[in-house]
Amino acid sequence: MNTDERNFRSSYYEKCLINSVEENKSLNKLLEDDIRNLNKLKQFCLNYTVPNLHRNCLWSLVMGILPLHRNSTDYIRDQRREVYEDLLRAVSVLRGVDQKKELVMHTMWLLESNRLWHGNANATLQADDTHFIEIMRTLLQIFTNDVETYWIAKGFYNYTRELKKECPKLKEQTQILLKREDLSLFNRLEQLGLFESTSVLLDNWYITCFAGVICETVLVKIWDKVVGGSRKIVVFLFVELVKDIRYLILKQSSLAEVKRLIETVEDPDGVIVNKAIKSLQINNSEVDYTH
């Protein structure tokens, strides 16, 4: 590495560090206000990478799990914990409940939602239940406090219900964007039937926000944007995913093979995720699609 390249890298990393410090200071100030500003908290989620240390608190505030009035935080947090513990105790005496944590919490959710019939969680398992379990499984890899994770999973699941309603519009935006970005890739995916009304592949990825598809440690940066209010981020993530493996996709002869390829993509350093976020931000500055 020559001197100029070293100087550039040093300058780049120094700039990133400065920006990160300033962003942390800004977030700390927002969180320390006596009455937290919801719009500013959402904007932080949209515009910056949320620090791991503050993600559970920030998401909980935006989702309404914790109150915006700081003086009420401890009381509400205790109430949330008591509800969680009551549900956990109730579920622990049921027979036949799978002991995997995400399934235990799914059963708790069913009980709380009055959807647990005869104490059998599996008897009522539907597509929406599968979505909840995938979301819970992902969040358990991100957060360490089970009480917070349970409440955040419920809050995030509610966001995905909005995504479910908007799937037709999001799929239409996907086609527009992919045509513009890579026409050959779009044509191949269209030939394989990805955009047909009978295909639910995109729906499932979008509704779960790619839970179980992308590494949790980088996927969480996409979920920051969803929490902040951007639903179209899933469109940009999909487009960057398929562009990353375009040459492999062009060789495939079935949608099942494309599904397998996409669901085995590795992005441990977040390169694809970062490209998706950058594309979203550029797009926001140019065209205002509906969130």
C-alpha positions as CSV (number, residue, x, y, z in Angstrom):
1,M,0.0,0.0,0.0
2,N,1.5,3.3,-1.1
3,T,1.7,6.5,1.1
4,D,-1.2,8.2,-0.7
5,E,-3.5,5.2,-0.2
6,R,-2.5,5.0,3.5
7,N,-3.2,8.7,4.0
8,F,-6.6,8.3,2.2
9,R,-7.6,5.3,4.4
10,S,-6.5,7.1,7.5
11,S,-8.5,10.2,6.6
12,Y,-11.5,8.1,5.7
13,Y,-11.5,6.1,9.0
14,E,-10.9,9.2,11.0
15,K,-13.9,10.9,9.3
16,C,-16.1,7.8,10.0
17,L,-15.0,7.8,13.7
18,I,-15.7,11.5,14.0
19,N,-19.1,11.1,12.4
20,S,-19.9,8.1,14.7
21,V,-18.9,10.1,17.8
22,E,-21.1,13.0,16.7
23,E,-24.0,10.7,16.0
24,N,-23.7,9.1,19.4
25,K,-23.7,12.5,21.1
26,S,-26.8,13.5,19.1
27,L,-28.6,10.3,20.0
28,N,-27.6,10.5,23.7
29,K,-29.1,14.0,23.8
30,L,-32.4,12.8,22.2
31,L,-32.6,9.9,24.7
32,E,-31.9,12.2,27.7
33,D,-34.6,14.7,27.0
34,D,-37.4,14.7,29.6
35,I,-39.9,14.2,26.8
36,R,-38.3,12.4,23.9
37,N,-39.2,13.7,20.4
38,L,-40.7,10.8,18.4
39,N,-40.2,12.3,15.0
40,K,-36.5,13.0,15.7
41,L,-36.0,9.4,17.0
42,K,-37.5,8.1,13.8
43,Q,-35.3,10.3,11.7
44,F,-32.3,9.1,13.5
45,C,-33.2,5.5,12.6
46,L,-33.7,6.5,9.0
47,N,-30.5,8.6,8.6
48,Y,-27.9,6.9,10.7
49,T,-26.7,3.5,11.9
50,V,-28.2,2.9,15.3
51,P,-25.5,2.0,17.9
52,N,-25.9,-1.5,19.2
53,L,-25.8,-0.2,22.8
54,H,-28.9,2.0,22.3
55,R,-30.9,0.0,19.7
56,N,-33.2,-1.8,22.2
57,C,-34.1,1.5,23.9
58,L,-34.5,3.5,20.6
59,W,-36.7,0.9,19.0
60,S,-38.8,0.5,22.1
61,L,-39.4,4.3,22.2
62,V,-40.3,4.4,18.5
63,M,-42.6,1.4,18.8
64,G,-44.4,2.8,21.9
65,I,-43.2,0.0,24.1
66,L,-41.5,2.5,26.4
67,P,-43.0,6.0,27.0
68,L,-41.6,9.2,25.6
69,H,-41.8,10.8,29.0
70,R,-38.5,9.7,30.6
71,N,-39.8,9.8,34.2
72,S,-42.4,7.1,33.4
73,T,-39.8,4.7,31.9
74,D,-39.0,2.6,34.9
75,Y,-42.7,2.1,35.8
76,I,-43.7,1.0,32.2
77,R,-40.7,-1.2,31.9
78,D,-41.7,-3.0,35.2
79,Q,-45.2,-3.4,33.8
80,R,-43.9,-4.9,30.6
81,R,-41.7,-7.3,32.6
82,E,-44.7,-8.4,34.8
83,V,-46.8,-9.2,31.7
84,Y,-44.0,-11.2,30.2
85,E,-43.4,-13.2,33.4
86,D,-47.1,-13.9,33.8
87,L,-47.3,-15.2,30.2
88,L,-44.1,-17.3,30.6
89,R,-45.5,-18.9,33.8
90,A,-48.8,-19.7,32.1
91,V,-47.0,-21.3,29.1
92,S,-44.6,-23.3,31.2
93,V,-47.4,-25.5,32.6
94,L,-48.7,-26.4,29.1
95,R,-47.9,-29.8,27.7
96,G,-46.4,-30.2,24.3
97,V,-44.8,-26.8,24.0
98,D,-41.5,-26.9,22.1
99,Q,-38.8,-25.6,24.4
100,K,-36.9,-23.6,21.7
101,K,-37.1,-20.0,22.9
102,E,-38.6,-18.6,19.8
103,L,-41.4,-21.2,19.9
104,V,-42.0,-20.6,23.6
105,M,-42.4,-16.9,22.9
106,H,-44.6,-17.6,20.0
107,T,-46.9,-19.6,22.3
108,M,-46.9,-16.7,24.8
109,W,-47.9,-14.4,21.9
110,L,-50.7,-16.7,20.9
111,L,-51.9,-16.8,24.5
112,E,-51.8,-13.0,24.9
113,S,-53.7,-12.7,21.5
114,N,-56.4,-15.2,22.6
115,R,-55.4,-17.5,19.8
116,L,-54.1,-20.5,21.8
117,W,-56.7,-23.2,21.4
118,H,-56.7,-26.1,24.0
119,G,-53.1,-25.2,24.9
120,N,-51.8,-26.4,21.5
121,A,-49.7,-23.8,19.7
122,N,-49.2,-26.0,16.6
123,A,-52.9,-26.5,16.1
124,T,-53.3,-22.8,15.0
125,L,-50.0,-22.4,13.1
126,Q,-50.6,-20.2,10.1
127,A,-48.4,-18.2,7.7
128,D,-48.5,-15.2,10.0
129,D,-47.3,-17.4,12.9
130,T,-44.4,-18.5,10.8
131,H,-43.5,-14.9,10.1
132,F,-43.6,-14.1,13.8
133,I,-41.4,-17.0,14.6
134,E,-38.8,-16.0,12.0
135,I,-38.8,-12.4,13.3
136,M,-38.4,-13.7,16.9
137,R,-35.6,-16.1,15.9
138,T,-33.7,-13.2,14.3
139,L,-34.3,-10.8,17.2
140,L,-33.0,-13.4,19.7
141,Q,-29.7,-13.2,17.9
142,I,-29.6,-9.4,18.2
143,F,-30.8,-8.7,21.8
144,T,-29.9,-10.4,25.0
145,N,-32.8,-9.4,27.3
146,D,-35.7,-11.8,26.7
147,V,-38.3,-9.4,28.1
148,E,-37.3,-6.6,25.7
149,T,-36.9,-9.0,22.8
150,Y,-40.5,-10.3,23.3
151,W,-42.0,-6.8,23.2
152,I,-39.8,-5.7,20.4
153,A,-40.8,-8.7,18.3
154,K,-44.4,-7.9,18.8
155,G,-43.8,-4.3,17.7
156,F,-41.7,-5.3,14.7
157,Y,-44.3,-7.9,13.7
158,N,-46.9,-5.0,13.6
159,Y,-44.6,-3.2,11.1
160,T,-44.6,-6.3,8.9
161,R,-48.4,-6.2,8.8
162,E,-48.1,-2.9,7.0
163,L,-45.5,-4.4,4.7
164,K,-48.0,-7.2,3.9
165,K,-50.6,-4.7,2.9
166,E,-48.2,-2.9,0.7
167,C,-46.6,-5.9,-1.0
168,P,-48.4,-5.3,-4.4
169,K,-47.0,-1.8,-4.5
170,L,-43.6,-2.9,-3.3
171,K,-43.4,-5.6,-6.0
172,E,-44.3,-3.0,-8.6
173,Q,-41.6,-0.7,-7.3
174,T,-39.2,-3.7,-7.4
175,Q,-39.8,-4.2,-11.1
176,I,-39.4,-0.5,-11.9
177,L,-36.1,-0.3,-10.1
178,L,-34.7,-3.6,-11.4
179,K,-35.6,-2.7,-15.0
180,R,-33.7,0.6,-14.5
181,E,-30.7,-1.0,-12.8
182,D,-30.3,-4.2,-14.8
183,L,-32.7,-5.0,-17.6
184,S,-31.1,-8.4,-18.4
185,L,-31.5,-9.5,-14.8
186,F,-35.1,-8.3,-14.7
187,N,-35.9,-10.2,-17.8
188,R,-34.5,-13.4,-16.5
189,L,-36.4,-13.2,-13.2
190,E,-39.6,-12.3,-15.1
191,Q,-39.1,-15.4,-17.3
192,L,-38.7,-17.5,-14.2
193,G,-42.0,-16.2,-12.9
194,L,-40.8,-14.2,-9.9
195,F,-43.2,-11.4,-10.6
196,E,-46.3,-13.5,-11.4
197,S,-49.3,-13.0,-9.1
198,T,-49.2,-16.7,-8.1
199,S,-45.6,-16.4,-6.8
200,V,-45.3,-15.6,-3.1
201,L,-41.5,-15.6,-2.9
202,L,-41.1,-11.9,-2.8
203,D,-44.0,-11.5,-0.5
204,N,-42.5,-13.8,2.1
205,W,-39.1,-12.1,1.9
206,Y,-40.6,-8.7,2.2
207,I,-43.1,-9.5,4.9
208,T,-40.4,-10.9,7.2
209,C,-37.9,-8.2,6.1
210,F,-35.5,-11.0,5.0
211,A,-35.4,-12.6,8.5
212,G,-33.3,-15.8,8.2
213,V,-32.0,-14.8,4.8
214,I,-29.4,-12.1,5.7
215,C,-26.9,-12.4,8.6
216,E,-28.6,-10.9,11.7
217,T,-25.7,-8.6,12.7
218,V,-26.0,-6.7,9.4
219,L,-29.7,-7.2,8.7
220,V,-30.5,-5.2,11.8
221,K,-29.3,-2.1,9.9
222,I,-32.1,-2.7,7.4
223,W,-34.5,-3.1,10.3
224,D,-33.4,0.2,11.7
225,K,-34.9,1.8,8.6
226,V,-38.1,-0.2,8.9
227,V,-38.5,1.0,12.5
228,G,-37.9,4.5,11.3
229,G,-40.8,4.3,8.9
230,S,-39.2,3.2,5.5
231,R,-40.9,0.1,4.1
232,K,-39.4,0.4,0.6
233,I,-35.9,-0.5,2.0
234,V,-36.8,-4.1,1.4
235,V,-37.1,-3.3,-2.3
236,F,-33.5,-1.9,-2.4
237,L,-32.2,-4.8,-0.4
238,F,-33.7,-7.3,-2.8
239,V,-32.3,-5.5,-5.9
240,E,-28.8,-5.3,-4.4
241,L,-29.0,-9.0,-3.4
242,V,-29.8,-10.2,-6.9
243,K,-27.3,-7.8,-8.5
244,D,-24.6,-9.2,-6.3
245,I,-25.2,-12.7,-7.7
246,R,-26.6,-11.7,-11.1
247,Y,-24.2,-14.0,-13.1
248,L,-25.4,-17.0,-11.1
249,I,-29.1,-16.1,-11.4
250,L,-28.8,-15.7,-15.2
251,K,-27.7,-19.4,-15.4
252,Q,-30.6,-20.7,-13.4
253,S,-33.6,-22.5,-15.0
254,S,-36.1,-22.4,-12.1
255,L,-37.3,-20.1,-9.4
256,A,-36.5,-22.7,-6.7
257,E,-32.8,-22.5,-7.7
258,V,-32.9,-18.7,-7.5
259,K,-34.5,-18.9,-4.0
260,R,-31.8,-21.3,-2.9
261,L,-29.1,-18.9,-4.2
262,I,-30.5,-15.8,-2.6
263,E,-31.1,-17.6,0.8
264,T,-27.4,-18.7,0.9
265,V,-25.9,-15.4,0.1
266,E,-23.3,-14.4,2.7
267,D,-22.9,-10.7,3.6
268,P,-21.0,-10.8,6.9
269,D,-19.4,-7.4,6.3
270,G,-22.6,-5.8,5.3
271,V,-21.5,-4.7,1.8
272,I,-24.9,-5.6,0.2
273,V,-26.8,-4.1,3.1
274,N,-24.8,-0.9,3.0
275,K,-25.4,-0.6,-0.8
276,A,-29.1,-1.0,-0.2
277,I,-29.2,1.7,2.4
278,K,-27.1,4.1,0.2
279,S,-29.5,3.4,-2.7
280,L,-32.5,4.2,-0.5
281,Q,-31.0,7.5,0.6
282,I,-30.0,8.5,-2.9
283,N,-33.5,7.6,-4.1
284,N,-35.1,9.6,-1.3
285,S,-33.2,12.6,-2.4
286,E,-34.4,12.2,-6.0
287,V,-37.9,10.7,-5.9
288,D,-40.3,10.4,-3.0
289,Y,-42.0,7.0,-3.4
290,T,-44.6,6.4,-0.7
291,H,-43.1,4.8,2.4
